[in-house]
């Protein structure tokens, strides 16, 4: 089981973002993640750091943790540009990039920054064409491609990614046709927190589309754990407020003391999950809560 952490991002304090990343690396977590939003989902007028420049900076202050976005909105950057960005960060980080991709859903964000907001079907068709083009670009060969709004003419991405054949592709999705696309083309499917109650149903669709390919399962999950009973209670109380948007904390979350939380991790592993990507409650004790999550990871 791998253990990832979603970093603080909706803040005007860059030192908070850096602090999260350093604690994650020091405490033994496997990966750190940002979200690709230009507006905060819960407070559109609030602060939000941009995802790619932020991740590049985090790459420069870490040495071990893998780096990713949960997930990139493909509407924001054409596939040629994204391929060049991904290759550059893959080399700069020593091959630590996981490339998260999604079709986009936050309409207010599209409208605010000047993009049209297509129908769900059009967004899905564009996503499939985008990912198909991206995989061809990573070969380093010239690419001519035209489908569903994606157009490339002799596009070449050189150098090729440091990871061979490319950084692992992580698709975050919940709609049936997007699950099928993840099964056909991704290396990992990430289940959004709101769908954890139906994990096996969606996982089955991914696996059916994958045929004989192995597509790993990761989950977006709320985590509120403590290294002793007091810390666990404080994390649980803070999480009940800060993580309510992710679903019923008691039902789907990784919570409690390390012993209690370990049982929940084992339950998810038994359901075929290979990586947790955790959202940890933010408060003055956030550093403690991240360190406690790291202590949980050390058990595995």
N, C-alpha and C positions, 0 to 999 in steps of 0.2 A: 504494500500500500504506500502511495506517495501522498505527501501533505503540502498543499500550496496555500498561499495567503493572498487575498485581495488587499492591496495597499490603500491607505488613506489617499484620496484624490480630490474630493470635494471640500477643499480648504484653501485658505490663502496663506498657509504656513508651509513653505517647501520643506522646512526642517522636520515637519511631521511625516511627510512622505519618505524622506531619507531615513528618519528614525525607524519607521516600520520596516523598511528594507534591511537595515542593519540588524535589527533584533531578529528578523526572520532568518537571516543567514547565520547569526551567532547561535541561535537556539536550535538549529538543525533541521529547519524546514527545507523542502526540496525545491520550491518554486515561489515566485512572486508575480502578481498579476495586476494589471490596470484595466479599466473599462474604457471603451472608445466612445465616450459621450462628450459633446461640446456644451451641453447644458446638464446641470444636475437634474436627475429625474424627479427627486422629491422637492427640490427648490430651484426652479428654472432660473431665478434671478441670482442665485448664489454662486460662489466661486467654484471653478472647475479647471484643473490643469489638463492640458492637451496630452493625449495618450502616447504618441510616438516620441515626441521630444522628451517627455518624462521618462519613458522606458529606456531611451538611449542614455540619459543621465544616470539612471539606476544601474545600468550595465557597467558604467564607469566606476561605481563605488562598491561593487560586489565582485566576488570571484568565483563563487560556487553555485549559487541558486540559478535555476532556470528562469527564463523571463518570458512573459506572454501577455496577451490582451484577451479579456473575456467579454466580448469578442470584438474584432474589427468590423465596423459597418462598411460593407463593400461599396456603398454609394459614395463614400467620402473621397476615395482615391481610386483612380483607374488601375487595372491590374498590372500594367507595366510599371507605373510608379510604385505601387505596393511591392512588387517583386524586387525592385531596386532597393527600396527601403529595408525589406526583410533580409536581403543578401548582405547589405552593409552592416546591419545590426548583428547578423549571425557571425560575420567575421570579427566585428569589434568586440563581441562578447566571448569569443573563443568557442562558438558553436553551442550557445545556450538558449537559442530562441525556439519557442513553441509558437506557431502561427495560428492564432485564433481567428475564426471568420464567422460572420453571421449576415443575414439578409437585411437587417435593420428593421426597426419597429416604431421608433419614437417620433411621431409625426411632427410635434412642435419643434423638434430639433431640425428636421428637414426644412420646414417652412422658415424658421428663424434665420437660417444661414443660406437660403436661396436655392435649395433643391426642391424639385417636384417630389411629391410623395405618391408613388405608383400603387396600384392595387397589390394585394398580397401575392396574387398569381404572377404579376409582372416582376415583383421583387424576387420571387423564388426563381423565375426563369433567368433573370439577370444574374442571380447568385450562381446558378449552375454553370452558365456560360463563363462567368468570371473565374470560377475555380478551375474549370477545364482549361482556360487560357493560362492561368497562373501556373498550373502544373507543367504545361508545355514550355513556358518561359524559363522555368527552373532548369530545363535541360541545357540551356546555353545556346541552343540552335535558333536561327532566325524563325520568327513566328508570324505567319499570316493568319488572321482569325477574324471572323465576322459572324456574330450571332447574338440575338437578344439585346442589342445595344452595346455590346463589346466589340471594339474594332481595333485591330493591330495590323500594321503593314511592315513586315520585315523587322519586327522588334527583337532585339538581342539583349539578353541580360548577361553581362560579363563583368566580373568573374561570376562563376556559379556559386551556389551556397557552400559554406564550409561543411555543413552536414549533408550527407549523401543518402538519397538523391535530393533532399530538400529538408528544411525544418519541418518537424511533425505538424500536420494540419489538424487543428482542433476545431470542430464545428459545433457551435451552440445552437440548438434547435429543438422545437417541440411539435411543429406541424408535420403531418404525415409525409408530404412530399419532400420536405426539408430533411426529415429523418432518413428517407430513402437516399437522398443526395449524400448525406453523411456516410451512409453505408457503402455507397459506390466509390467515393473519392477521398474520404477523410481517414486519418490514422486514429483519431479519437473523437468520440461524441461526448459533449458535455450536456448533462441534463440540468435545465434550470430548476431552481429551488421549488418553484410553484408546481412542478410536475413530479416531485419525488414520490408522491403517493401512488403514481402510476408508472413507476420506473420500469418494471418488467415489461409492461405493455409496449412502451416506446422502445426499449432495448431490443425487443423481439423484432420490431420493424427494421431497426438498423441492421441487425444481424441477418435478417432475410435478404435485405438488399445487398449486403456485403458478400453473400455467397460464401466462398472459401476464404475470403480475406479476414484478417484479424483487425477488428476495430475496437480499441479500448473504450471503457466507460469511465468518465469522471463525472462528478456532481458538484454543483454550486450548493453550498450547505452552510447554514448558520452554526457557529461554534461558540459556546460559552462554557469554558472549563476552568478548573482551578486546581492548584497543586495541594490544596488542603480544603477542608470543608468551608472555611470562611471565604476563601478566594472563589471557590465554586459558587457559593451563594451570591457573592457580589457580582460575578460574571452573569449568573442566571438573571438576577434582578435588572441589571443594565441591559442584557440582551432582550428581555421581555419588552423593553421600550424601543430599543434601537433596531432590533432585527425582526419586528413583527411583520414587516412587509414581505418577508421571505416565507411566511407560513407559520404553522403552529410549532413553536420552538420545542415543546415537549414531544411532539410527534415525530418531527423530521430532523431535529437538531442533534449535534454532538454536544452533550451537556453533562454537568456533574463533576465529581472528582475524577482523577485520572483513571481509577479503576472502573468507575461507572462509564466514563466516556470510552474507554477501551472496548467495553462490551458493545457499545453502539457502532464503533468502527468495525468490529468483527462482524456485526450484523450486516453492515453495508458491503463488506468484503464478500460475505456469503451470497449477496445478491449480484455479484459480478462487478462491483466497483473497484477500480484500480487506483483512483486518485481522488482525494478530497480537495476542493478549492474553497477555502473557508472565508466567510465574512465574520469578523470578530467585532464585538461591540466597541464603540468608541466612547471614551471617557477619560478622566485623569488617570485611570488605572489600565488604559489600553495596553501599555507596554507590558504590564504584568500578565494580562490575558493572552497576549501573543506568546510570551515566554512560557506560559502554562500549556498552550497549544503545542509549542515546540517540545516540551517535556513529554506530551502525549505521543508526538511523532517518534521520539527516541525509543519508545517501547516497541515500535514496529520496524 
